[in-house]
Amino acid sequence: MFKRYLGFGVVLSLQTLGLVLVLHLNSETVSAQEPVQTFTLAQGINYALSNNHEFQIAQKDVELAAEKVKEARAALLPQLTLDTSYTYNGDLPTTVLSGDFPAALGGSSSQNSSAGKTANADTSEPIELQFGAVHNFQGQAQVQYPLFTWGQLGSLYRQAVLGQQAAEKALETASLDIELQVHQAFHGMLLADAFVEVIEQALAQVEKRYELAEKQKTTGITTRLEVIRANVQVVNTRSELIQARNQQKVAQENFKLTLGIPLDQDISIQGQLYSERKPVNLEEAIAAALAHRPEIHQLNIQEQIGEKQVKVAKTGNKPMLSTFGNYTFNDSERQSLDTSWSVGVAIQIPIFDGFATRARVNQARVRLDQVRTNKDQLFDSIKLEVKSAVFDLEAAQKLIEAQDGIVEQAAEGLRIANVQHEAGLIIGIELTDVELSHTQAQVNRLQAVHDYIIAVARLDRAIGTQIESVK
C-alpha cells in the first residue's frame, strides 16, 4: 500500500514538474512574440512618411539637387590644379667620344718637349658621357578663372538653385499624396471593422430568432416553415459575416502595404468614423488650389529653369574670356631646382559651329513651350479635381443628412418587431424584413460617413493643404 502511494506521488511530482516547464516555455514564447502595434491616423501618416519608398526617392532627389547646386557654385570659383611626377631612369643613355675630341674642337695636342714629337692619337683614352639623371622630379601648379562668360556660369548656378526648389515642391507633392493614401487606407480599415460589427449584431439577432422559432415549434405556436426560414437567414448572415471578415483582412493588409509595414506584423488602429461638417465654397476652393498646389509652384519653377536654359544656349557662339597662371619646377641630382612661372589672359572666339548653337537654342525654346503648355493643362486638371471633390463632398453630406435618425428609427422598429414576433402578432418573414432594413440602414449610414470623410480628404488634397486629422 505504501509503495503504491509512493509511486503515485512520484508520478504526480513528475507531472507537476512537466506542467511547470510547459507553462514556462509558453510564457517565454508569448514574451518573444512581437507586441501588436497600434496606429492612430497621425501615427500612420508619420510612419508612412518615414518608410514609404516613393517618399524616400523624392527625398533623395532633393539631396541630389542640393549637390548639383554645389557643383554649379564651384564653376564660379577659381580652379587650381597641381600635377607632379617622379621618374626613375635605370639605364641612362651614354655616348663614347674619342681621345682627340678636344683637339678636334680646337684644343692643343700633347707634345713631348724633350723629343719634339706629337703624341699618337691612338694612345688617347676615350671619353664616356651620360645624358639625363637617374632621379627626376617635376611639378606644375595651374590656376584658371573665368572673367567673362556672357552670364553662362551665373545662369547655370541659378538654374541649379531652381532645380533644388523644384525637387522640394515634388517632395511636398509626394507627402500630400502619401497622406491621402494613408487617410483612405486608415478609414477603409475602420469601415471594414464597422461592417463586421454590424453583421455580427445581425447574426446575433437572427440566431436569437431561430432559437425562438425552435421553441415555438415544439409548443405548436409556429410552423416548421418558420424554423426553416429562420435557419436560412442564419446561414445567409453567417456567409455575409465571412465576406465582411475577409474584407476586414484585405483592408488591414492594404493599410500595412500603404505604410510599408511587413505583412506578417500584427497591427491595430485607433479611431472612429466621424467628421465634422464644414461648408465649402467652390470658387474659393478653386482659388485656394491655384494658390497652394505644389505642382503649380513646381511648374512655375520649371518655367524659370527653361528660360535660363534658353539664355545658356545663346552663349554657345559668344566669346569667352578667362585668366590663367602657371608655376613649374624641375629637380634632379645633376641640377639644382629650376622654377618658372607665367600668367596670362585667354580669349576663346567661336567662328563657326555648324549652326549647333541655333539648334540648341531652338530645343531650349521648345522645352520651355512644353512646360508652359503643361502648366495650362495642369490648371484645367486642378479645377476639375477641385470640382469633383466638392461635388462628392456635397453628395456625401446630403446622404448623411437624409439618413439622420434613420438608424435610430430602424433600431426602434426592430425592437417593436421582436416584441410583436415573440407575442405571435407578426410572422417570421415580416421580422426578417425589419431586420434587413435595420442592417441596411446601419451599412448605409457607415458608408455615407466614410465617403464624406474621404471626400474631405480629397478636397484638402485638391486644394494642396495638409489633410486634417479626423477624430
JOGIVEN-V547576 format. One record per helix or strand of 3 or more residues. SS is the DSSP state (helix for helix, strand for strand). FROM is the first residue (numbers start at 1). LEN is the number of residues. If there is no record, write none. Layout:
# JOGIVEN-V547576
SS|FROM|LEN + SS|FROM|LEN
This chain:
# JOGIVEN-V547576
helix|2|31 + strand|37|3 + helix|41|11 + helix|53|22 + strand|79|10 + strand|94|4 + helix|101|4 + helix|121|3 + strand|127|4 + strand|135|14 + helix|152|68 + helix|224|36 + strand|267|3 + helix|282|11 + helix|294|24 + strand|320|13 + strand|335|14 + helix|356|48 + helix|406|17 + helix|428|36
